[in-house]
Amino acid sequence: MNQLGREYEAFLRDLKERIRDAQLRAAIAVNRELVLLYWRIGHEILTRQQQQG
C-alpha cells in the first residue's frame, strides 16, 4: 500500500475513534440524566409518602 493509502486508513481510523468517543460521551450523559431523574422521582415519592402518611 502506498503512502496515500496508509494516510487515508489512518484518517478513517481517527474519524471512527472520534465518533465512538462522542457516542460514549453521549451515552454517559444520557444515563447520568436518567439516573438523576429517577432519583428525583423517588425522592418526591418518598417525601409525599412521609407528608401524607
N, C-alpha and C positions, 0 to 999 in steps of 0.2 A: 504494500500500500504506500502511496506517495505521501509527501508531507501534507498536502492539502486535505487528503482523505483522513489522516490522523487528526489534523486540527478540527475538521468537521465532526469527527466522532467525539473528540474531547468537548467541543461546543455542545453537542447534543446531550452528552452525559451531564454537563453542568446545568443545562436547562432542566433536564429531568430531575436532578437533585434539588434544584431550587423550587420546582413545582411540588415535589414530595415534602420539602421542608415547609412550604406555605400551607399545604394541605394538613400537615401535622399541627402546625400552629393554630390553624382554623379549628380543627377538631378539639384541641385542648381548650381553646377559648369557648367553644360551644358547650363542652362538657362542664367547664367551670361555671358558666352562666346557668346551666340546668341544675347543677348541684346547689348553687345559691338560691335559685327559685324554689326548689323542693324544700330546702332548709327553711326558707321564709314561710312557705305554706305550712309546713309542720309547726313552726313556731306560732303562727297565727292560730292554728287549730288548737294547740295546747293552751294558748292564752285565753281563747274563747271558752274552752272547757273549764279552765280554772275560774273564770269570771262567772260562768253560768251554772257551774256545778255539774 
